[in-house]
Amino acid sequence: MKSVVKVFLFLFSLFLSLDYCKAQDQKIIDSLWSVIKTTQQDTTLAATYVELSEYSFSINLDTTEYLCKKSLEVVNKGLNTAKGEERRAYLDIKASALNNIGATYYQRGNIPEAIKYYTEAVVIQKTIDDKKSLGSSYNNLGAVYVHQGNIYKGLEYFEKALAIQKEAGNQMESSLALSNIGIIYQEYGEVGKALAYFEKALKIQEQLQDPKNIGVTLHNIASVYSSQGDFVKALEYYERSFKLFEKTGQKKEQATSLNNMASIYKQLGDLAKAKAYYEKSLNLNQQLGYKRGIALALTNIGNILLTEGNAVKALENYEKSRLLYQEINYKKGIAFTLLDIGNSHLKAQNYAAALDAGQKALQIAKELSNPEEIKDAAYFLQKIYQKKQNWQEAFNMNQLYMQMRDSIQNDKTKETVLKQQIKYDYEKQEALKQAEYDKERAVFKQEQRVTTYKAYFLASTLLFVCVLAVLLISRQRIKIKKQKEAHELEQQLAQNQLERNRLEKQNLESTLLLNQEKLNHITDRFREKSKLMDKMQEELDIIKIESSEEKGVKKLLTTIEEYIDPNEYWEEFITSFNLVNKSFFDQITKKYPDLTKNELRLCALIKCNLGNKEIANILSITPDSVKKSRNRLRKRLQLEVDDSLTKYIQFLN
């Protein structure tokens, strides 16, 4: 008992700092602490730790994890001697504790650890045949895999959850699984299927008269319409869900609805209304003591203030938001807020503070290994370095930006493939159901036919029946043989087509690689030419200084005229450039038809990452002329002062 008292005192000191403001829950929390202090039963103590951990979840994830691990210590000790129902009770508590720990890692963004704890919970629930909890764990795993980007795996677990809840007759849990599947289809643009699953979930919830989950499902339907740009319908469903959340006292959900409605008004350009809704959301989150929600609302209000030109007030909001995210150790939120802080400083031309915020955001993004955050931070830092005229660092950030952009593009390609796979599997299931129905119907008809034949010809001789049976069997065998041959032929044709596709793809990749290498080679020759020009210029300067004779100068000029042709390699360069960047000139001339031949040539050289000095030597003009040409080109392309010409041309194709 002494150890229990020590634990109680430590945990109580933790909770004193949490600003636990929910009065209606405080009585429950006090009673749970009382149980921890007085109980003599280890199963009760372990279960109380888990129950108490759920009240701290929205306040402090570290506290939740600590409480669950204390529960596991009690459980693991008790399992050494427990048997029968007592052992089952311990295992049930252990599964709940593991699930809650998994949830804390999911909230922190540590997906591998979340999967580990959820999977351990699943193993225990299978052992004790706890189907209801098992379905919930499958839902948790599905959500984790979706967050990780493994949509197909997430859908698999949601469907497992749906199947097991249907089998157990848990209608409410079935409706939640249906909603999760709907969210998957919404994520991948299958709006019709998403709405169909949400409507199925809503029907069950309305039959059960469950206003809490009805509100959540209405909220999901609203998000579908919002993603499609149907803001009128979206606002209608958000209003309906908000009224239900008000009725049931779901303040956290009310805050989320208000936040989403505010985002819609912001998109519609009604900043005053958006700000009012964000402030209502902030107020509710403050009542709940939900720090993550408070931080998000502060950031959203800060964005509107920055749009209105109030950078100082916006910065105050961002700083408050950052401190809250730090308190709950939500690194992704910290990274986003640091970029907002950096933008505020950048608008105020406080480049040092902006640079510091951007570098911190990049460091956190790298720790999270999140390409999207790294890309945003790199782009932001590139702008700052350009303002400070630190071209080397600006170039480095541009390279990192492009690297992350390409990585994200590859991920999007994979997502497209997954989306097609999901659609294919859905259609395949529907086809299999139809085929099964057709097969059963055919079998039924065949049975009727055979029964009729038997009844009709039973009076005939036994020999006639045997002959008829032999004929039927022979016909069936021939049919099966033909079907098998046709199937094998289809498989062979499909295999041949796959092989042809593979060879065509390989050939295209080889051709593109060859053209890219050729373009790189020509670009390298341009650079060599640039170096030679620099060397010649150095020798010319030395001759001018050291000798008054013009012999050396004339000799050097003759060499330049003989070996440095401005149009050397140009036609070959343009040919290779067009093969690698097929639609570049078509696209830029279509968008800017008044560009001159020299301006198009300058665009191509910039596209190949050549610097001003190299371009000047290639075109046999001075670097100042290149700068003037670039400035003229910027005006022709109608670029803003802060826009990067190099970046614009790099990303044009």
Secondary structure as a PSIPRED ss2 file (coil, helix, strand):
# PSIPRED VFORMAT (PSIPRED V4.0)

   1 M C   1.000  0.000  0.000
   2 K H   0.000  1.000  0.000
   3 S H   0.000  1.000  0.000
   4 V H   0.000  1.000  0.000
   5 V H   0.000  1.000  0.000
   6 K H   0.000  1.000  0.000
   7 V H   0.000  1.000  0.000
   8 F H   0.000  1.000  0.000
   9 L H   0.000  1.000  0.000
  10 F H   0.000  1.000  0.000
  11 L H   0.000  1.000  0.000
  12 F H   0.000  1.000  0.000
  13 S H   0.000  1.000  0.000
  14 L H   0.000  1.000  0.000
  15 F H   0.000  1.000  0.000
  16 L H   0.000  1.000  0.000
  17 S C   1.000  0.000  0.000
  18 L C   1.000  0.000  0.000
  19 D C   1.000  0.000  0.000
  20 Y C   1.000  0.000  0.000
  21 C C   1.000  0.000  0.000
  22 K C   1.000  0.000  0.000
  23 A H   0.000  1.000  0.000
  24 Q H   0.000  1.000  0.000
  25 D H   0.000  1.000  0.000
  26 Q H   0.000  1.000  0.000
  27 K H   0.000  1.000  0.000
  28 I H   0.000  1.000  0.000
  29 I H   0.000  1.000  0.000
  30 D H   0.000  1.000  0.000
  31 S H   0.000  1.000  0.000
  32 L H   0.000  1.000  0.000
  33 W H   0.000  1.000  0.000
  34 S H   0.000  1.000  0.000
  35 V H   0.000  1.000  0.000
  36 I H   0.000  1.000  0.000
  37 K H   0.000  1.000  0.000
  38 T H   0.000  1.000  0.000
  39 T C   1.000  0.000  0.000
  40 Q C   1.000  0.000  0.000
  41 Q C   1.000  0.000  0.000
  42 D H   0.000  1.000  0.000
  43 T H   0.000  1.000  0.000
  44 T H   0.000  1.000  0.000
  45 L H   0.000  1.000  0.000
  46 A H   0.000  1.000  0.000
  47 A H   0.000  1.000  0.000
  48 T H   0.000  1.000  0.000
  49 Y H   0.000  1.000  0.000
  50 V H   0.000  1.000  0.000
  51 E H   0.000  1.000  0.000
  52 L H   0.000  1.000  0.000
  53 S H   0.000  1.000  0.000
  54 E H   0.000  1.000  0.000
  55 Y H   0.000  1.000  0.000
  56 S H   0.000  1.000  0.000
  57 F C   1.000  0.000  0.000
  58 S C   1.000  0.000  0.000
  59 I C   1.000  0.000  0.000
  60 N C   1.000  0.000  0.000
  61 L H   0.000  1.000  0.000
  62 D H   0.000  1.000  0.000
  63 T H   0.000  1.000  0.000
  64 T H   0.000  1.000  0.000
  65 E H   0.000  1.000  0.000
  66 Y H   0.000  1.000  0.000
  67 L H   0.000  1.000  0.000
  68 C H   0.000  1.000  0.000
  69 K H   0.000  1.000  0.000
  70 K H   0.000  1.000  0.000
  71 S H   0.000  1.000  0.000
  72 L H   0.000  1.000  0.000
  73 E H   0.000  1.000  0.000
  74 V H   0.000  1.000  0.000
  75 V H   0.000  1.000  0.000
  76 N H   0.000  1.000  0.000
  77 K H   0.000  1.000  0.000
  78 G H   0.000  1.000  0.000
  79 L H   0.000  1.000  0.000
  80 N C   1.000  0.000  0.000
  81 T C   1.000  0.000  0.000
  82 A C   1.000  0.000  0.000
  83 K C   1.000  0.000  0.000
  84 G H   0.000  1.000  0.000
  85 E H   0.000  1.000  0.000
  86 E H   0.000  1.000  0.000
  87 R H   0.000  1.000  0.000
  88 R H   0.000  1.000  0.000
  89 A H   0.000  1.000  0.000
  90 Y H   0.000  1.000  0.000
  91 L H   0.000  1.000  0.000
  92 D H   0.000  1.000  0.000
  93 I H   0.000  1.000  0.000
  94 K H   0.000  1.000  0.000
  95 A H   0.000  1.000  0.000
  96 S H   0.000  1.000  0.000
  97 A H   0.000  1.000  0.000
  98 L H   0.000  1.000  0.000
  99 N H   0.000  1.000  0.000
 100 N H   0.000  1.000  0.000
 101 I H   0.000  1.000  0.000
 102 G H   0.000  1.000  0.000
 103 A H   0.000  1.000  0.000
 104 T H   0.000  1.000  0.000
 105 Y H   0.000  1.000  0.000
 106 Y H   0.000  1.000  0.000
 107 Q H   0.000  1.000  0.000
 108 R H   0.000  1.000  0.000
 109 G C   1.000  0.000  0.000
 110 N C   1.000  0.000  0.000
 111 I H   0.000  1.000  0.000
 112 P H   0.000  1.000  0.000
 113 E H   0.000  1.000  0.000
 114 A H   0.000  1.000  0.000
 115 I H   0.000  1.000  0.000
 116 K H   0.000  1.000  0.000
 117 Y H   0.000  1.000  0.000
 118 Y H   0.000  1.000  0.000
 119 T H   0.000  1.000  0.000
 120 E H   0.000  1.000  0.000
 121 A H   0.000  1.000  0.000
 122 V H   0.000  1.000  0.000
 123 V H   0.000  1.000  0.000
 124 I H   0.000  1.000  0.000
 125 Q H   0.000  1.000  0.000
 126 K H   0.000  1.000  0.000
 127 T H   0.000  1.000  0.000
 128 I C   1.000  0.000  0.000
 129 D C   1.000  0.000  0.000
 130 D C   1.000  0.000  0.000
 131 K H   0.000  1.000  0.000
 132 K H   0.000  1.000  0.000
 133 S H   0.000  1.000  0.000
 134 L H   0.000  1.000  0.000
 135 G H   0.000  1.000  0.000
 136 S H   0.000  1.000  0.000
 137 S H   0.000  1.000  0.000
 138 Y H   0.000  1.000  0.000
 139 N H   0.000  1.000  0.000
 140 N H   0.000  1.000  0.000
 141 L H   0.000  1.000  0.000
 142 G H   0.000  1.000  0.000
 143 A H   0.000  1.000  0.000
 144 V H   0.000  1.000  0.000
 145 Y H   0.000  1.000  0.000
 146 V H   0.000  1.000  0.000
 147 H H   0.000  1.000  0.000
 148 Q H   0.000  1.000  0.000
 149 G C   1.000  0.000  0.000
 150 N C   1.000  0.000  0.000
 151 I H   0.000  1.000  0.000
 152 Y H   0.000  1.000  0.000
 153 K H   0.000  1.000  0.000
 154 G H   0.000  1.000  0.000
 155 L H   0.000  1.000  0.000
 156 E H   0.000  1.000  0.000
 157 Y H   0.000  1.000  0.000
 158 F H   0.000  1.000  0.000
 159 E H   0.000  1.000  0.000
 160 K H   0.000  1.000  0.000
 161 A H   0.000  1.000  0.000
 162 L H   0.000  1.000  0.000
 163 A H   0.000  1.000  0.000
 164 I H   0.000  1.000  0.000
 165 Q H   0.000  1.000  0.000
 166 K H   0.000  1.000  0.000
 167 E H   0.000  1.000  0.000
 168 A H   0.000  1.000  0.000
 169 G C   1.000  0.000  0.000
 170 N C   1.000  0.000  0.000
 171 Q H   0.000  1.000  0.000
 172 M H   0.000  1.000  0.000
 173 E H   0.000  1.000  0.000
 174 S H   0.000  1.000  0.000
 175 S H   0.000  1.000  0.000
 176 L H   0.000  1.000  0.000
 177 A H   0.000  1.000  0.000
 178 L H   0.000  1.000  0.000
 179 S H   0.000  1.000  0.000
 180 N H   0.000  1.000  0.000
 181 I H   0.000  1.000  0.000
 182 G H   0.000  1.000  0.000
 183 I H   0.000  1.000  0.000
 184 I H   0.000  1.000  0.000
 185 Y H   0.000  1.000  0.000
 186 Q H   0.000  1.000  0.000
 187 E H   0.000  1.000  0.000
 188 Y C   1.000  0.000  0.000
 189 G C   1.000  0.000  0.000
 190 E C   1.000  0.000  0.000
 191 V H   0.000  1.000  0.000
 192 G H   0.000  1.000  0.000
 193 K H   0.000  1.000  0.000
 194 A H   0.000  1.000  0.000
 195 L H   0.000  1.000  0.000
 196 A H   0.000  1.000  0.000
 197 Y H   0.000  1.000  0.000
 198 F H   0.000  1.000  0.000
 199 E H   0.000  1.000  0.000
 200 K H   0.000  1.000  0.000
 201 A H   0.000  1.000  0.000
 202 L H   0.000  1.000  0.000
 203 K H   0.000  1.000  0.000
 204 I H   0.000  1.000  0.000
 205 Q H   0.000  1.000  0.000
 206 E H   0.000  1.000  0.000
 207 Q H   0.000  1.000  0.000
 208 L C   1.000  0.000  0.000
 209 Q C   1.000  0.000  0.000
 210 D C   1.000  0.000  0.000
 211 P H   0.000  1.000  0.000
 212 K H   0.000  1.000  0.000
 213 N H   0.000  1.000  0.000
 214 I H   0.000  1.000  0.000
 215 G H   0.000  1.000  0.000
 216 V H   0.000  1.000  0.000
 217 T H   0.000  1.000  0.000
 218 L H   0.000  1.000  0.000
 219 H H   0.000  1.000  0.000
 220 N H   0.000  1.000  0.000
 221 I H   0.000  1.000  0.000
 222 A H   0.000  1.000  0.000
 223 S H   0.000  1.000  0.000
 224 V H   0.000  1.000  0.000
 225 Y H   0.000  1.000  0.000
 226 S H   0.000  1.000  0.000
 227 S H   0.000  1.000  0.000
 228 Q C   1.000  0.000  0.000
 229 G C   1.000  0.000  0.000
 230 D C   1.000  0.000  0.000
 231 F H   0.000  1.000  0.000
 232 V H   0.000  1.000  0.000
 233 K H   0.000  1.000  0.000
 234 A H   0.000  1.000  0.000
 235 L H   0.000  1.000  0.000
 236 E H   0.000  1.000  0.000
 237 Y H   0.000  1.000  0.000
 238 Y H   0.000  1.000  0.000
 239 E H   0.000  1.000  0.000
 240 R H   0.000  1.000  0.000
 241 S H   0.000  1.000  0.000
 242 F H   0.000  1.000  0.000
 243 K H   0.000  1.000  0.000
 244 L H   0.000  1.000  0.000
 245 F H   0.000  1.000  0.000
 246 E H   0.000  1.000  0.000
 247 K H   0.000  1.000  0.000
 248 T H   0.000  1.000  0.000
 249 G C   1.000  0.000  0.000
 250 Q C   1.000  0.000  0.000
 251 K H   0.000  1.000  0.000
 252 K H   0.000  1.000  0.000
 253 E H   0.000  1.000  0.000
 254 Q H   0.000  1.000  0.000
 255 A H   0.000  1.000  0.000
 256 T H   0.000  1.000  0.000
 257 S H   0.000  1.000  0.000
 258 L H   0.000  1.000  0.000
 259 N H   0.000  1.000  0.000
 260 N H   0.000  1.000  0.000
 261 M H   0.000  1.000  0.000
 262 A H   0.000  1.000  0.000
 263 S H   0.000  1.000  0.000
 264 I H   0.000  1.000  0.000
 265 Y H   0.000  1.000  0.000
 266 K H   0.000  1.000  0.000
 267 Q H   0.000  1.000  0.000
 268 L C   1.000  0.000  0.000
 269 G C   1.000  0.000  0.000
 270 D C   1.000  0.000  0.000
 271 L H   0.000  1.000  0.000
 272 A H   0.000  1.000  0.000
 273 K H   0.000  1.000  0.000
 274 A H   0.000  1.000  0.000
 275 K H   0.000  1.000  0.000
 276 A H   0.000  1.000  0.000
 277 Y H   0.000  1.000  0.000
 278 Y H   0.000  1.000  0.000
 279 E H   0.000  1.000  0.000
 280 K H   0.000  1.000  0.000
 281 S H   0.000  1.000  0.000
 282 L H   0.000  1.000  0.000
 283 N H   0.000  1.000  0.000
 284 L H   0.000  1.000  0.000
 285 N H   0.000  1.000  0.000
 286 Q H   0.000  1.000  0.000
 287 Q H   0.000  1.000  0.000
 288 L H   0.000  1.000  0.000
 289 G C   1.000  0.000  0.000
 290 Y C   1.000  0.000  0.000
 291 K H   0.000  1.000  0.000
 292 R H   0.000  1.000  0.000
 293 G H   0.000  1.000  0.000
 294 I H   0.000  1.000  0.000
 295 A H   0.000  1.000  0.000
 296 L H   0.000  1.000  0.000
 297 A H   0.000  1.000  0.000
 298 L H   0.000  1.000  0.000
 299 T H   0.000  1.000  0.000
 300 N H   0.000  1.000  0.000
 301 I H   0.000  1.000  0.000
 302 G H   0.000  1.000  0.000
 303 N H   0.000  1.000  0.000
 304 I H   0.000  1.000  0.000
 305 L H   0.000  1.000  0.000
 306 L H   0.000  1.000  0.000
 307 T H   0.000  1.000  0.000
 308 E C   1.000  0.000  0.000
 309 G C   1.000  0.000  0.000
 310 N C   1.000  0.000  0.000
 311 A H   0.000  1.000  0.000
 312 V H   0.000  1.000  0.000
 313 K H   0.000  1.000  0.000
 314 A H   0.000  1.000  0.000
 315 L H   0.000  1.000  0.000
 316 E H   0.000  1.000  0.000
 317 N H   0.000  1.000  0.000
 318 Y H   0.000  1.000  0.000
 319 E H   0.000  1.000  0.000
 320 K H   0.000  1.000  0.000
 321 S H   0.000  1.000  0.000
 322 R H   0.000  1.000  0.000
 323 L H   0.000  1.000  0.000
 324 L H   0.000  1.000  0.000
 325 Y H   0.000  1.000  0.000
 326 Q H   0.000  1.000  0.000
 327 E H   0.000  1.000  0.000
 328 I C   1.000  0.000  0.000
 329 N C   1.000  0.000  0.000
 330 Y C   1.000  0.000  0.000
 331 K H   0.000  1.000  0.000
 332 K H   0.000  1.000  0.000
 333 G H   0.000  1.000  0.000
 334 I H   0.000  1.000  0.000
 335 A H   0.000  1.000  0.000
 336 F H   0.000  1.000  0.000
 337 T H   0.000  1.000  0.000
 338 L H   0.000  1.000  0.000
 339 L H   0.000  1.000  0.000
 340 D H   0.000  1.000  0.000
 341 I H   0.000  1.000  0.000
 342 G H   0.000  1.000  0.000
 343 N H   0.000  1.000  0.000
 344 S H   0.000  1.000  0.000
 345 H H   0.000  1.000  0.000
 346 L H   0.000  1.000  0.000
 347 K H   0.000  1.000  0.000
 348 A C   1.000  0.000  0.000
 349 Q C   1.000  0.000  0.000
 350 N C   1.000  0.000  0.000
 351 Y H   0.000  1.000  0.000
 352 A H   0.000  1.000  0.000
 353 A H   0.000  1.000  0.000
 354 A H   0.000  1.000  0.000
 355 L H   0.000  1.000  0.000
 356 D H   0.000  1.000  0.000
 357 A H   0.000  1.000  0.000
 358 G H   0.000  1.000  0.000
 359 Q H   0.000  1.000  0.000
 360 K H   0.000  1.000  0.000
 361 A H   0.000  1.000  0.000
 362 L H   0.000  1.000  0.000
 363 Q H   0.000  1.000  0.000
 364 I H   0.000  1.000  0.000
 365 A H   0.000  1.000  0.000
 366 K H   0.000  1.000  0.000
 367 E H   0.000  1.000  0.000
 368 L H   0.000  1.000  0.000
 369 S C   1.000  0.000  0.000
 370 N C   1.000  0.000  0.000
 371 P H   0.000  1.000  0.000
 372 E H   0.000  1.000  0.000
 373 E H   0.000  1.000  0.000
 374 I H   0.000  1.000  0.000
 375 K H   0.000  1.000  0.000
 376 D H   0.000  1.000  0.000
 377 A H   0.000  1.000  0.000
 378 A H   0.000  1.000  0.000
 379 Y H   0.000  1.000  0.000
 380 F H   0.000  1.000  0.000
 381 L H   0.000  1.000  0.000
 382 Q H   0.000  1.000  0.000
 383 K H   0.000  1.000  0.000
 384 I H   0.000  1.000  0.000
 385 Y H   0.000  1.000  0.000
 386 Q H   0.000  1.000  0.000
 387 K H   0.000  1.000  0.000
 388 K C   1.000  0.000  0.000
 389 Q C   1.000  0.000  0.000
 390 N C   1.000  0.000  0.000
 391 W H   0.000  1.000  0.000
 392 Q H   0.000  1.000  0.000
 393 E H   0.000  1.000  0.000
 394 A H   0.000  1.000  0.000
 395 F H   0.000  1.000  0.000
 396 N H   0.000  1.000  0.000
 397 M H   0.000  1.000  0.000
 398 N H   0.000  1.000  0.000
 399 Q H   0.000  1.000  0.000
 400 L H   0.000  1.000  0.000
 401 Y H   0.000  1.000  0.000
 402 M H   0.000  1.000  0.000
 403 Q H   0.000  1.000  0.000
 404 M H   0.000  1.000  0.000
 405 R H   0.000  1.000  0.000
 406 D H   0.000  1.000  0.000
 407 S H   0.000  1.000  0.000
 408 I H   0.000  1.000  0.000
 409 Q H   0.000  1.000  0.000
 410 N H   0.000  1.000  0.000
 411 D H   0.000  1.000  0.000
 412 K H   0.000  1.000  0.000
 413 T H   0.000  1.000  0.000
 414 K H   0.000  1.000  0.000
 415 E H   0.000  1.000  0.000
 416 T H   0.000  1.000  0.000
 417 V H   0.000  1.000  0.000
 418 L H   0.000  1.000  0.000
 419 K H   0.000  1.000  0.000
 420 Q H   0.000  1.000  0.000
 421 Q H   0.000  1.000  0.000
 422 I H   0.000  1.000  0.000
 423 K H   0.000  1.000  0.000
 424 Y H   0.000  1.000  0.000
 425 D H   0.000  1.000  0.000
 426 Y H   0.000  1.000  0.000
 427 E H   0.000  1.000  0.000
 428 K H   0.000  1.000  0.000
 429 Q H   0.000  1.000  0.000
 430 E H   0.000  1.000  0.000
 431 A H   0.000  1.000  0.000
 432 L H   0.000  1.000  0.000
 433 K H   0.000  1.000  0.000
 434 Q H   0.000  1.000  0.000
 435 A H   0.000  1.000  0.000
 436 E H   0.000  1.000  0.000
 437 Y H   0.000  1.000  0.000
 438 D H   0.000  1.000  0.000
 439 K H   0.000  1.000  0.000
 440 E H   0.000  1.000  0.000
 441 R H   0.000  1.000  0.000
 442 A H   0.000  1.000  0.000
 443 V H   0.000  1.000  0.000
 444 F H   0.000  1.000  0.000
 445 K H   0.000  1.000  0.000
 446 Q H   0.000  1.000  0.000
 447 E H   0.000  1.000  0.000
 448 Q H   0.000  1.000  0.000
 449 R H   0.000  1.000  0.000
 450 V H   0.000  1.000  0.000
 451 T H   0.000  1.000  0.000
 452 T H   0.000  1.000  0.000
 453 Y H   0.000  1.000  0.000
 454 K H   0.000  1.000  0.000
 455 A H   0.000  1.000  0.000
 456 Y H   0.000  1.000  0.000
 457 F H   0.000  1.000  0.000
 458 L C   1.000  0.000  0.000
 459 A C   1.000  0.000  0.000
 460 S C   1.000  0.000  0.000
 461 T C   1.000  0.000  0.000
 462 L H   0.000  1.000  0.000
 463 L H   0.000  1.000  0.000
 464 F H   0.000  1.000  0.000
 465 V H   0.000  1.000  0.000
 466 C H   0.000  1.000  0.000
 467 V H   0.000  1.000  0.000
 468 L H   0.000  1.000  0.000
 469 A H   0.000  1.000  0.000
 470 V H   0.000  1.000  0.000
 471 L H   0.000  1.000  0.000
 472 L H   0.000  1.000  0.000
 473 I H   0.000  1.000  0.000
 474 S H   0.000  1.000  0.000
 475 R H   0.000  1.000  0.000
 476 Q H   0.000  1.000  0.000
 477 R H   0.000  1.000  0.000
 478 I H   0.000  1.000  0.000
 479 K H   0.000  1.000  0.000
 480 I H   0.000  1.000  0.000
 481 K H   0.000  1.000  0.000
 482 K H   0.000  1.000  0.000
 483 Q H   0.000  1.000  0.000
 484 K H   0.000  1.000  0.000
 485 E H   0.000  1.000  0.000
 486 A H   0.000  1.000  0.000
 487 H H   0.000  1.000  0.000
 488 E H   0.000  1.000  0.000
 489 L H   0.000  1.000  0.000
 490 E H   0.000  1.000  0.000
 491 Q H   0.000  1.000  0.000
 492 Q H   0.000  1.000  0.000
 493 L H   0.000  1.000  0.000
 494 A H   0.000  1.000  0.000
 495 Q H   0.000  1.000  0.000
 496 N H   0.000  1.000  0.000
 497 Q H   0.000  1.000  0.000
 498 L H   0.000  1.000  0.000
 499 E H   0.000  1.000  0.000
 500 R H   0.000  1.000  0.000
 501 N H   0.000  1.000  0.000
 502 R H   0.000  1.000  0.000
 503 L H   0.000  1.000  0.000
 504 E H   0.000  1.000  0.000
 505 K H   0.000  1.000  0.000
 506 Q H   0.000  1.000  0.000
 507 N H   0.000  1.000  0.000
 508 L H   0.000  1.000  0.000
 509 E H   0.000  1.000  0.000
 510 S H   0.000  1.000  0.000
 511 T H   0.000  1.000  0.000
 512 L H   0.000  1.000  0.000
 513 L H   0.000  1.000  0.000
 514 L H   0.000  1.000  0.000
 515 N H   0.000  1.000  0.000
 516 Q H   0.000  1.000  0.000
 517 E H   0.000  1.000  0.000
 518 K H   0.000  1.000  0.000
 519 L H   0.000  1.000  0.000
 520 N H   0.000  1.000  0.000
 521 H H   0.000  1.000  0.000
 522 I H   0.000  1.000  0.000
 523 T H   0.000  1.000  0.000
 524 D H   0.000  1.000  0.000
 525 R H   0.000  1.000  0.000
 526 F H   0.000  1.000  0.000
 527 R H   0.000  1.000  0.000
 528 E H   0.000  1.000  0.000
 529 K H   0.000  1.000  0.000
 530 S H   0.000  1.000  0.000
 531 K H   0.000  1.000  0.000
 532 L H   0.000  1.000  0.000
 533 M H   0.000  1.000  0.000
 534 D H   0.000  1.000  0.000
 535 K H   0.000  1.000  0.000
 536 M H   0.000  1.000  0.000
 537 Q H   0.000  1.000  0.000
 538 E H   0.000  1.000  0.000
 539 E H   0.000  1.000  0.000
 540 L H   0.000  1.000  0.000
 541 D H   0.000  1.000  0.000
 542 I H   0.000  1.000  0.000
 543 I H   0.000  1.000  0.000
 544 K H   0.000  1.000  0.000
 545 I H   0.000  1.000  0.000
 546 E H   0.000  1.000  0.000
 547 S C   1.000  0.000  0.000
 548 S C   1.000  0.000  0.000
 549 E C   1.000  0.000  0.000
 550 E C   1.000  0.000  0.000
 551 K H   0.000  1.000  0.000
 552 G H   0.000  1.000  0.000
 553 V H   0.000  1.000  0.000
 554 K H   0.000  1.000  0.000
 555 K H   0.000  1.000  0.000
 556 L H   0.000  1.000  0.000
 557 L H   0.000  1.000  0.000
 558 T H   0.000  1.000  0.000
 559 T H   0.000  1.000  0.000
 560 I H   0.000  1.000  0.000
 561 E H   0.000  1.000  0.000
 562 E H   0.000  1.000  0.000
 563 Y H   0.000  1.000  0.000
 564 I C   1.000  0.000  0.000
 565 D C   1.000  0.000  0.000
 566 P C   1.000  0.000  0.000
 567 N C   1.000  0.000  0.000
 568 E C   1.000  0.000  0.000
 569 Y C   1.000  0.000  0.000
 570 W H   0.000  1.000  0.000
 571 E H   0.000  1.000  0.000
 572 E H   0.000  1.000  0.000
 573 F H   0.000  1.000  0.000
 574 I H   0.000  1.000  0.000
 575 T H   0.000  1.000  0.000
 576 S H   0.000  1.000  0.000
 577 F H   0.000  1.000  0.000
 578 N H   0.000  1.000  0.000
 579 L H   0.000  1.000  0.000
 580 V H   0.000  1.000  0.000
 581 N C   1.000  0.000  0.000
 582 K C   1.000  0.000  0.000
 583 S C   1.000  0.000  0.000
 584 F H   0.000  1.000  0.000
 585 F H   0.000  1.000  0.000
 586 D H   0.000  1.000  0.000
 587 Q H   0.000  1.000  0.000
 588 I H   0.000  1.000  0.000
 589 T H   0.000  1.000  0.000
 590 K H   0.000  1.000  0.000
 591 K H   0.000  1.000  0.000
 592 Y C   1.000  0.000  0.000
 593 P C   1.000  0.000  0.000
 594 D C   1.000  0.000  0.000
 595 L C   1.000  0.000  0.000
 596 T C   1.000  0.000  0.000
 597 K H   0.000  1.000  0.000
 598 N H   0.000  1.000  0.000
 599 E H   0.000  1.000  0.000
 600 L H   0.000  1.000  0.000
 601 R H   0.000  1.000  0.000
 602 L H   0.000  1.000  0.000
 603 C H   0.000  1.000  0.000
 604 A H   0.000  1.000  0.000
 605 L H   0.000  1.000  0.000
 606 I H   0.000  1.000  0.000
 607 K H   0.000  1.000  0.000
 608 C C   1.000  0.000  0.000
 609 N C   1.000  0.000  0.000
 610 L C   1.000  0.000  0.000
 611 G C   1.000  0.000  0.000
 612 N H   0.000  1.000  0.000
 613 K H   0.000  1.000  0.000
 614 E H   0.000  1.000  0.000
 615 I H   0.000  1.000  0.000
 616 A H   0.000  1.000  0.000
 617 N H   0.000  1.000  0.000
 618 I H   0.000  1.000  0.000
 619 L H   0.000  1.000  0.000
 620 S C   1.000  0.000  0.000
 621 I C   1.000  0.000  0.000
 622 T C   1.000  0.000  0.000
 623 P H   0.000  1.000  0.000
 624 D H   0.000  1.000  0.000
 625 S H   0.000  1.000  0.000
 626 V H   0.000  1.000  0.000
 627 K H   0.000  1.000  0.000
 628 K H   0.000  1.000  0.000
 629 S H   0.000  1.000  0.000
 630 R H   0.000  1.000  0.000
 631 N H   0.000  1.000  0.000
 632 R H   0.000  1.000  0.000
 633 L H   0.000  1.000  0.000
 634 R H   0.000  1.000  0.000
 635 K H   0.000  1.000  0.000
 636 R H   0.000  1.000  0.000
 637 L C   1.000  0.000  0.000
 638 Q C   1.000  0.000  0.000
 639 L C   1.000  0.000  0.000
 640 E C   1.000  0.000  0.000
 641 V C   1.000  0.000  0.000
 642 D C   1.000  0.000  0.000
 643 D C   1.000  0.000  0.000
 644 S C   1.000  0.000  0.000
 645 L H   0.000  1.000  0.000
 646 T H   0.000  1.000  0.000
 647 K H   0.000  1.000  0.000
 648 Y H   0.000  1.000  0.000
 649 I H   0.000  1.000  0.000
 650 Q H   0.000  1.000  0.000
 651 F C   1.000  0.000  0.000
 652 L C   1.000  0.000  0.000
 653 N C   1.000  0.000  0.000
